[in-house]
Amino acid sequence: MNEASPDIVLEQLKSQVSERVHHTLQAIYEVCNEQKQRGLDEFSYTTIARLGKGRGVPAAQSIRNKTGEAYRTLISSFANQSPKPSNINKPSYGKNYAWIDELKDPVVKLQARILYSQKVAAERLVNEIAPIDRVIEIFDGKSSDTLSKRLTSLERDALEYLLSNEFKRRHQLVIGPNGSILSADSNESFLPVATIDAIKKALQFL
């Protein structure tokens, strides 16, 4: 005979208890359901109390007390639905995370399992957004063959030479205002305003 689902158990319990206990049962239900969604079968009173601290879940001792029977019944409904542990159903964390199963402290092990499940969920989301074997191309509306317009090594050398001290010395030039290049003798413009800035941008982006 199948056990009643936690949803049914929750409604049945609410019909038998006070309004104040309603809120406590709902808080316990939400914490247990989060455990279930994570794929974890850890529903000990200590664990549920710790995860529900500050959310309306009572302390573990209060759950164990005589007055906590309704709480224990609700938690049991989740625990009874968890698959019985076996070598086949035992969760595998792979070679790199096998140490999780070897942790002795149950609290630390639970935290590690939660973090691992969050990691897996995050990786799954990333793969859904941008699969690893997919190439994402962004076009600016100007051209789809940007790579073909990259500067060749000779073109780059030519532009870098225009910025070099040797070029300025050979032609007796000096840097003028606003990125211009002037003749050192006459102070007349040899290359127009923004020439230096344009060359630097070309070297940076092409």
KEFI-245611 format. One record per residue (C-alpha): residue number from 1; x, y, z. Coordinates in nm, 2 decimals, m for minus. Example, Ala and Ser with C-alpha at 12.3 -4.5 7.8 and 13.67 -1.06 7.14 Angstrom:
BEGIN
<atom num="1" px="1.23" py="m0.45" pz="0.78"/>
<atom num="2" px="1.37" py="m0.11" pz="0.71"/>
***
This chain:
BEGIN
<atom num="1" px="0.00" py="0.00" pz="0.00"/>
<atom num="2" px="0.15" py="0.34" pz="m0.11"/>
<atom num="3" px="0.22" py="0.60" pz="0.16"/>
<atom num="4" px="0.01" py="0.92" pz="0.14"/>
<atom num="5" px="0.19" py="1.21" pz="m0.04"/>
<atom num="6" px="0.33" py="1.49" pz="0.18"/>
<atom num="7" px="0.07" py="1.73" pz="0.02"/>
<atom num="8" px="m0.22" py="1.51" pz="0.14"/>
<atom num="9" px="m0.06" py="1.46" pz="0.48"/>
<atom num="10" px="m0.01" py="1.84" pz="0.52"/>
<atom num="11" px="m0.38" py="1.91" pz="0.45"/>
<atom num="12" px="m0.49" py="1.63" pz="0.68"/>
<atom num="13" px="m0.27" py="1.76" pz="0.96"/>
<atom num="14" px="m0.39" py="2.12" pz="0.92"/>
<atom num="15" px="m0.74" py="2.01" pz="0.96"/>
<atom num="16" px="m0.66" py="1.87" pz="1.31"/>
<atom num="17" px="m0.44" py="2.15" pz="1.46"/>
<atom num="18" px="m0.45" py="2.51" pz="1.55"/>
<atom num="19" px="m0.39" py="2.80" pz="1.32"/>
<atom num="20" px="m0.05" py="2.87" pz="1.49"/>
<atom num="21" px="0.06" py="2.51" pz="1.41"/>
<atom num="22" px="m0.06" py="2.56" pz="1.05"/>
<atom num="23" px="0.23" py="2.80" pz="0.99"/>
<atom num="24" px="0.48" py="2.57" pz="1.15"/>
<atom num="25" px="0.37" py="2.28" pz="0.94"/>
<atom num="26" px="0.39" py="2.49" pz="0.63"/>
<atom num="27" px="0.74" py="2.60" pz="0.71"/>
<atom num="28" px="0.85" py="2.23" pz="0.77"/>
<atom num="29" px="0.68" py="2.13" pz="0.44"/>
<atom num="30" px="0.87" py="2.39" pz="0.24"/>
<atom num="31" px="1.21" py="2.29" pz="0.39"/>
<atom num="32" px="1.14" py="1.92" pz="0.33"/>
<atom num="33" px="1.02" py="1.99" pz="m0.02"/>
<atom num="34" px="1.34" py="2.18" pz="m0.10"/>
<atom num="35" px="1.54" py="1.88" pz="0.02"/>
<atom num="36" px="1.33" py="1.66" pz="m0.22"/>
<atom num="37" px="1.39" py="1.90" pz="m0.51"/>
<atom num="38" px="1.76" py="1.88" pz="m0.45"/>
<atom num="39" px="1.75" py="1.51" pz="m0.48"/>
<atom num="40" px="1.85" py="1.46" pz="m0.12"/>
<atom num="41" px="1.70" py="1.20" pz="0.12"/>
<atom num="42" px="1.82" py="1.35" pz="0.44"/>
<atom num="43" px="1.51" py="1.43" pz="0.66"/>
<atom num="44" px="1.65" py="1.40" pz="1.01"/>
<atom num="45" px="1.49" py="1.63" pz="1.26"/>
<atom num="46" px="1.83" py="1.80" pz="1.32"/>
<atom num="47" px="1.87" py="1.86" pz="0.95"/>
<atom num="48" px="1.52" py="2.00" pz="0.90"/>
<atom num="49" px="1.55" py="2.22" pz="1.21"/>
<atom num="50" px="1.89" py="2.36" pz="1.09"/>
<atom num="51" px="1.77" py="2.43" pz="0.74"/>
<atom num="52" px="1.45" py="2.59" pz="0.86"/>
<atom num="53" px="1.61" py="2.80" pz="1.13"/>
<atom num="54" px="1.47" py="3.15" pz="1.11"/>
<atom num="55" px="1.19" py="3.04" pz="0.88"/>
<atom num="56" px="0.94" py="2.91" pz="1.14"/>
<atom num="57" px="1.07" py="2.56" pz="1.18"/>
<atom num="58" px="1.11" py="2.47" pz="1.55"/>
<atom num="59" px="1.42" py="2.32" pz="1.71"/>
<atom num="60" px="1.50" py="1.95" pz="1.67"/>
<atom num="61" px="1.41" py="1.89" pz="2.04"/>
<atom num="62" px="1.07" py="2.05" pz="1.99"/>
<atom num="63" px="1.00" py="1.82" pz="1.70"/>
<atom num="64" px="1.10" py="1.52" pz="1.91"/>
<atom num="65" px="0.87" py="1.62" pz="2.20"/>
<atom num="66" px="0.52" py="1.49" pz="2.25"/>
<atom num="67" px="0.38" py="1.81" pz="2.12"/>
<atom num="68" px="0.57" py="1.77" pz="1.79"/>
<atom num="69" px="0.38" py="1.46" pz="1.67"/>
<atom num="70" px="0.23" py="1.64" pz="1.38"/>
<atom num="71" px="0.57" py="1.77" pz="1.27"/>
<atom num="72" px="0.72" py="1.42" pz="1.29"/>
<atom num="73" px="0.43" py="1.28" pz="1.08"/>
<atom num="74" px="0.49" py="1.54" pz="0.81"/>
<atom num="75" px="0.86" py="1.48" pz="0.80"/>
<atom num="76" px="0.81" py="1.11" pz="0.79"/>
<atom num="77" px="0.58" py="1.15" pz="0.48"/>
<atom num="78" px="0.88" py="1.29" pz="0.29"/>
<atom num="79" px="1.13" py="1.03" pz="0.43"/>
<atom num="80" px="0.90" py="0.74" pz="0.34"/>
<atom num="81" px="0.89" py="0.86" pz="m0.02"/>
<atom num="82" px="1.27" py="0.87" pz="m0.05"/>
<atom num="83" px="1.42" py="0.56" pz="m0.23"/>
<atom num="84" px="1.57" py="0.31" pz="0.00"/>
<atom num="85" px="1.95" py="0.33" pz="m0.01"/>
<atom num="86" px="2.12" py="0.06" pz="m0.22"/>
<atom num="87" px="2.44" py="0.03" pz="m0.41"/>
<atom num="88" px="2.24" py="0.08" pz="m0.74"/>
<atom num="89" px="2.06" py="0.39" pz="m0.63"/>
<atom num="90" px="2.34" py="0.54" pz="m0.43"/>
<atom num="91" px="2.42" py="0.89" pz="m0.58"/>
<atom num="92" px="2.75" py="0.90" pz="m0.76"/>
<atom num="93" px="2.96" py="1.22" pz="m0.75"/>
<atom num="94" px="3.22" py="1.10" pz="m0.99"/>
<atom num="95" px="3.59" py="1.05" pz="m0.93"/>
<atom num="96" px="3.66" py="1.42" pz="m0.85"/>
<atom num="97" px="3.39" py="1.44" pz="m0.59"/>
<atom num="98" px="3.40" py="1.09" pz="m0.44"/>
<atom num="99" px="3.53" py="1.24" pz="m0.11"/>
<atom num="100" px="3.17" py="1.37" pz="m0.04"/>
<atom num="101" px="3.06" py="1.01" pz="0.04"/>
<atom num="102" px="3.36" py="0.96" pz="0.27"/>
<atom num="103" px="3.28" py="1.26" pz="0.49"/>
<atom num="104" px="3.22" py="1.14" pz="0.85"/>
<atom num="105" px="3.04" py="1.45" pz="0.99"/>
<atom num="106" px="2.67" py="1.43" pz="0.87"/>
<atom num="107" px="2.63" py="1.80" pz="0.88"/>
<atom num="108" px="2.93" py="1.87" pz="0.66"/>
<atom num="109" px="2.83" py="1.59" pz="0.43"/>
<atom num="110" px="2.48" py="1.74" pz="0.39"/>
<atom num="111" px="2.63" py="2.08" pz="0.31"/>
<atom num="112" px="2.86" py="1.93" pz="0.06"/>
<atom num="113" px="2.58" py="1.75" pz="m0.11"/>
<atom num="114" px="2.37" py="2.06" pz="m0.13"/>
<atom num="115" px="2.66" py="2.26" pz="m0.28"/>
<atom num="116" px="2.72" py="1.98" pz="m0.53"/>
<atom num="117" px="2.36" py="1.97" pz="m0.64"/>
<atom num="118" px="2.37" py="2.35" pz="m0.68"/>
<atom num="119" px="2.69" py="2.32" pz="m0.89"/>
<atom num="120" px="2.53" py="2.06" pz="m1.12"/>
<atom num="121" px="2.21" py="2.28" pz="m1.16"/>
<atom num="122" px="2.43" py="2.58" pz="m1.25"/>
<atom num="123" px="2.63" py="2.38" pz="m1.50"/>
<atom num="124" px="2.31" py="2.25" pz="m1.66"/>
<atom num="125" px="2.17" py="2.61" pz="m1.69"/>
<atom num="126" px="2.50" py="2.73" pz="m1.85"/>
<atom num="127" px="2.48" py="2.45" pz="m2.10"/>
<atom num="128" px="2.12" py="2.53" pz="m2.19"/>
<atom num="129" px="2.21" py="2.90" pz="m2.25"/>
<atom num="130" px="2.53" py="2.83" pz="m2.45"/>
<atom num="131" px="2.63" py="2.47" pz="m2.52"/>
<atom num="132" px="3.00" py="2.42" pz="m2.51"/>
<atom num="133" px="3.01" py="2.31" pz="m2.88"/>
<atom num="134" px="2.83" py="2.61" pz="m3.00"/>
<atom num="135" px="3.01" py="2.92" pz="m3.14"/>
<atom num="136" px="2.84" py="3.25" pz="m3.07"/>
<atom num="137" px="2.91" py="3.52" pz="m3.32"/>
<atom num="138" px="2.82" py="3.89" pz="m3.27"/>
<atom num="139" px="2.80" py="4.12" pz="m3.57"/>
<atom num="140" px="2.79" py="4.50" pz="m3.55"/>
<atom num="141" px="2.60" py="4.54" pz="m3.88"/>
<atom num="142" px="2.91" py="4.65" pz="m4.07"/>
<atom num="143" px="3.06" py="4.33" pz="m4.19"/>
<atom num="144" px="3.05" py="3.96" pz="m4.13"/>
<atom num="145" px="3.40" py="3.90" pz="m4.24"/>
<atom num="146" px="3.58" py="4.09" pz="m3.97"/>
<atom num="147" px="3.86" py="3.84" pz="m3.95"/>
<atom num="148" px="3.95" py="3.90" pz="m4.31"/>
<atom num="149" px="4.01" py="4.27" pz="m4.24"/>
<atom num="150" px="4.27" py="4.21" pz="m3.97"/>
<atom num="151" px="4.60" py="4.38" pz="m4.03"/>
<atom num="152" px="4.87" py="4.17" pz="m4.17"/>
<atom num="153" px="5.21" py="4.17" pz="m4.00"/>
<atom num="154" px="5.35" py="4.40" pz="m4.27"/>
<atom num="155" px="5.06" py="4.64" pz="m4.23"/>
<atom num="156" px="5.10" py="4.65" pz="m3.86"/>
<atom num="157" px="5.48" py="4.71" pz="m3.89"/>
<atom num="158" px="5.41" py="5.00" pz="m4.12"/>
<atom num="159" px="5.17" py="5.17" pz="m3.87"/>
<atom num="160" px="5.39" py="5.10" pz="m3.58"/>
<atom num="161" px="5.68" py="5.27" pz="m3.77"/>
<atom num="162" px="5.47" py="5.59" pz="m3.80"/>
<atom num="163" px="5.46" py="5.60" pz="m3.42"/>
<atom num="164" px="5.82" py="5.53" pz="m3.38"/>
<atom num="165" px="6.09" py="5.77" pz="m3.26"/>
<atom num="166" px="6.30" py="5.67" pz="m3.57"/>
<atom num="167" px="6.03" py="5.79" pz="m3.81"/>
<atom num="168" px="6.00" py="6.12" pz="m3.62"/>
<atom num="169" px="6.38" py="6.17" pz="m3.60"/>
<atom num="170" px="6.44" py="6.09" pz="m3.97"/>
<atom num="171" px="6.18" py="6.34" pz="m4.09"/>
<atom num="172" px="6.24" py="6.59" pz="m3.81"/>
<atom num="173" px="5.89" py="6.56" pz="m3.67"/>
<atom num="174" px="5.73" py="6.62" pz="m3.33"/>
<atom num="175" px="5.40" py="6.53" pz="m3.17"/>
<atom num="176" px="5.15" py="6.81" pz="m3.19"/>
<atom num="177" px="4.82" py="6.88" pz="m3.02"/>
<atom num="178" px="4.52" py="6.65" pz="m3.05"/>
<atom num="179" px="4.71" py="6.36" pz="m3.20"/>
<atom num="180" px="4.87" py="6.55" pz="m3.49"/>
<atom num="181" px="5.23" py="6.53" pz="m3.61"/>
<atom num="182" px="5.41" py="6.85" pz="m3.69"/>
<atom num="183" px="5.73" py="6.95" pz="m3.87"/>
<atom num="184" px="5.99" py="7.04" pz="m3.61"/>
<atom num="185" px="6.13" py="7.33" pz="m3.82"/>
<atom num="186" px="5.82" py="7.50" pz="m3.94"/>
<atom num="187" px="5.57" py="7.37" pz="m3.68"/>
<atom num="188" px="5.34" py="7.30" pz="m3.98"/>
<atom num="189" px="5.11" py="7.00" pz="m3.98"/>
<atom num="190" px="5.28" py="6.69" pz="m4.13"/>
<atom num="191" px="5.00" py="6.45" pz="m4.04"/>
<atom num="192" px="4.66" py="6.58" pz="m3.95"/>
<atom num="193" px="4.48" py="6.60" pz="m3.61"/>
<atom num="194" px="4.38" py="6.25" pz="m3.46"/>
<atom num="195" px="4.63" py="6.07" pz="m3.68"/>
<atom num="196" px="4.81" py="5.92" pz="m3.37"/>
<atom num="197" px="4.48" py="5.82" pz="m3.21"/>
<atom num="198" px="4.36" py="5.66" pz="m3.53"/>
<atom num="199" px="4.68" py="5.46" pz="m3.57"/>
<atom num="200" px="4.66" py="5.34" pz="m3.21"/>
<atom num="201" px="4.30" py="5.23" pz="m3.25"/>
<atom num="202" px="4.38" py="5.04" pz="m3.57"/>
<atom num="203" px="4.67" py="4.86" pz="m3.40"/>
<atom num="204" px="4.45" py="4.77" pz="m3.10"/>
<atom num="205" px="4.14" py="4.65" pz="m3.28"/>
<atom num="206" px="4.26" py="4.52" pz="m3.62"/>
***
